């Protein structure tokens, strides 16, 4: 997988509809580690962060999409022209849980699919589909990718009933063994 630099993410933001200025910084979350955060200056009323997320998801691999997009009035820059990250508002990253890594190939697959579909830098066993912003269409995408990969038919209801990778992995055990 190619590494996507912060500047590359900023370049994508620069062409997203309604974005006048943008910056991307790494923010360290104690329980999670470093995550990308995008700060954007909107071009006017009616600005839609959802459109920005769509633009990012369409142009970047899932792991490169920022964990949060924060709307600001201006991007603070120092005398040398670099972004002064310390004065930017702290993003709301409450949905991010302490990272617990996958322990099997199937869990690795599930974490990868969840991260890509929900445009998160990474996904742990305990990250919750709903807390991380998952919706019905996301559940359909996850089910359509996971089911064929593991040889079972999954519905969106099963994703809703098992919203973490750990829970879905246990459900898949039941579905594949019948126990």
ZIHU-V377554 format. One record per residue. N is the residue number from 1. RES is the residue in three letters. PSI is psi in whole degrees, 0 to 359 (none if undefined). Layout:
BEGIN
n=<N & N>
res=<RES & RES>
psi=<PSI & PSI>
END
This chain:
BEGIN
n=<1 & 2 & 3 & 4 & 5 & 6 & 7 & 8 & 9 & 10 & 11 & 12 & 13 & 14 & 15 & 16 & 17 & 18 & 19 & 20 & 21 & 22 & 23 & 24 & 25 & 26 & 27 & 28 & 29 & 30 & 31 & 32 & 33 & 34 & 35 & 36 & 37 & 38 & 39 & 40 & 41 & 42 & 43 & 44 & 45 & 46 & 47 & 48 & 49 & 50 & 51 & 52 & 53 & 54 & 55 & 56 & 57 & 58 & 59 & 60 & 61 & 62 & 63 & 64 & 65 & 66 & 67 & 68 & 69 & 70 & 71 & 72 & 73 & 74 & 75 & 76 & 77 & 78 & 79 & 80 & 81 & 82 & 83 & 84 & 85 & 86 & 87 & 88 & 89 & 90 & 91 & 92 & 93 & 94 & 95 & 96 & 97 & 98 & 99 & 100 & 101 & 102 & 103 & 104 & 105 & 106 & 107 & 108 & 109 & 110 & 111 & 112 & 113 & 114 & 115 & 116 & 117 & 118 & 119 & 120 & 121 & 122 & 123 & 124 & 125 & 126 & 127 & 128 & 129 & 130 & 131 & 132 & 133 & 134 & 135 & 136 & 137 & 138 & 139 & 140 & 141 & 142 & 143 & 144 & 145 & 146 & 147 & 148 & 149 & 150 & 151 & 152 & 153 & 154 & 155 & 156 & 157 & 158 & 159 & 160 & 161 & 162 & 163 & 164 & 165 & 166 & 167 & 168 & 169 & 170 & 171 & 172 & 173 & 174 & 175 & 176 & 177 & 178 & 179>
res=<UNK & UNK & UNK & UNK & UNK & UNK & UNK & UNK & UNK & UNK & UNK & UNK & UNK & UNK & UNK & UNK & UNK & UNK & UNK & UNK & UNK & UNK & UNK & UNK & UNK & UNK & UNK & UNK & UNK & UNK & UNK & UNK & UNK & UNK & UNK & UNK & UNK & UNK & UNK & UNK & UNK & UNK & UNK & UNK & UNK & UNK & UNK & UNK & UNK & UNK & UNK & UNK & UNK & UNK & UNK & UNK & UNK & UNK & UNK & UNK & UNK & UNK & UNK & UNK & UNK & UNK & UNK & UNK & UNK & UNK & UNK & UNK & UNK & UNK & UNK & UNK & UNK & UNK & UNK & UNK & UNK & UNK & UNK & UNK & UNK & UNK & UNK & UNK & UNK & UNK & UNK & UNK & UNK & UNK & UNK & UNK & UNK & UNK & UNK & UNK & UNK & UNK & UNK & UNK & UNK & UNK & UNK & UNK & UNK & UNK & UNK & UNK & UNK & UNK & UNK & UNK & UNK & UNK & UNK & UNK & UNK & UNK & UNK & UNK & UNK & UNK & UNK & UNK & UNK & UNK & UNK & UNK & UNK & UNK & UNK & UNK & UNK & UNK & UNK & UNK & UNK & UNK & UNK & UNK & UNK & UNK & UNK & UNK & UNK & UNK & UNK & UNK & UNK & UNK & UNK & UNK & UNK & UNK & UNK & UNK & UNK & UNK & UNK & UNK & UNK & UNK & UNK & UNK & UNK & UNK & UNK & UNK & UNK & UNK & UNK & UNK & UNK & UNK & UNK>
psi=<132 & 144 & 134 & 120 & 157 & 322 & 326 & 321 & 319 & 320 & 322 & 316 & 324 & 337 & 3 & 141 & 132 & 356 & 123 & 322 & 155 & 157 & 150 & 127 & 159 & 131 & 132 & 121 & 122 & 311 & 349 & 321 & 196 & 136 & 152 & 137 & 131 & 137 & 128 & 145 & 119 & 154 & 354 & 187 & 156 & 9 & 135 & 111 & 329 & 324 & 322 & 314 & 318 & 318 & 314 & 314 & 326 & 337 & 345 & 152 & 152 & 320 & 343 & 346 & 129 & 147 & 336 & 149 & 119 & 128 & 129 & 162 & 328 & 155 & 117 & 132 & 148 & 181 & 330 & 2 & 359 & 154 & 134 & 88 & 329 & 342 & 359 & 149 & 149 & 127 & 156 & 102 & 30 & 335 & 345 & 129 & 161 & 135 & 127 & 119 & 156 & 148 & 1 & 167 & 321 & 317 & 322 & 315 & 312 & 315 & 318 & 314 & 312 & 314 & 316 & 314 & 319 & 11 & 54 & 150 & 328 & 165 & 131 & 173 & 331 & 2 & 132 & 128 & 314 & 317 & 326 & 9 & 14 & 142 & 177 & 315 & 323 & 319 & 321 & 317 & 317 & 311 & 320 & 335 & 320 & 314 & 302 & 328 & 331 & 0 & 28 & 162 & 122 & 144 & 166 & 330 & 325 & 325 & 318 & 322 & 337 & 73 & 358 & 160 & 319 & 316 & 318 & 323 & 317 & 318 & 318 & 324 & 314 & 316 & 326 & 335 & 343 & 9 & none>
END
